[in-house]
Amino acid sequence: MKINYTTQGTCSKSIEVEVENGIVKNVCFTGGCNGNLQGIGALVKGMKVDEVITRLEGIRCGSKLTSCPDQLCKALHSLKA
């Protein structure tokens, strides 16, 4: 399953996420800190969705209440719903 998730409260504008059988196949952020977000995408590729959520959910960026990794978790939750 593939979705395009519109982020809220971050520099990135959206996240395209592809998941197959509970495993993250691909993550692509639009906007934001390109190098860091490519790194996050590469690190989570091949991981179980629940493991990504466990590791990244709740991370904050500076004084913001969310971050790009946290928004990725929100996108993954929407796939599970």
N, C-alpha and C positions, 0 to 999 in steps of 0.2 A: 504494500500500500504506500502511496506517495501523497504527501500533502504540501501545501505552501502555507505556512503559518505567519501571520502578520504579528510582529513583535510590538510590545508596548513598554515604554520607559527605557529604551536602549538606543545606542547609536545605530545598530543594525536595524533595517527596516522589515526584513522578512527572513524566514528560514525555510528552505526546501528540505524535507526529510523523507527518506525512503526506508521503510522497515519491511522485513520479510520474515515470517515465522518467529517474531519476537526478537529479531536481530537487526541492529542498525546497519543498513547497507550503504547509505550515503547521506551526508549532511552538507548543505551549501548555504552560507549566510549571504545576504545582500546588504551592503553597507557595513559600517563598523570598522574595527581594526583588522584589516584584511589578513595579515600574517598570523595573528593570534587566533582568528576564527578559522582559518585553514588548518591550523594546528589542532584545535578542538575537534574539527570534523575528522581529521586523520586519526586522532586518538580514540574517538568513540566508534569508528567504523569497525564492525565485527563484534561489538559488545552487545550483550543482552540489554534490552530497553530498561528493565528494572535496575540493572547495575548502573547504567548511565544516570538514571534518576536518583539513585541512592548516593552517588558520588557528587553530583552537580547541583541538585535542587537546593535552593536557599542561598546560593552564593550571591553576594551583593557587589556592585561596582561603585566604589567610593561611597558617597552619601545616598546613592540611589537605592531604592528598595528591591531592585532586581538586577540582573546582569544578562549578558548573552547566554552563558551556560544555563542560568535559571530559566530563561525564555525557551531554550531548547527542551528543557524538562516539561514545560507547559505544553509545547508542541507534541512531545511524546505522550503525555497524559491524554491529549485530545485524540490521539490515534488509538489509545487503549479503550476509550469510552464507547 
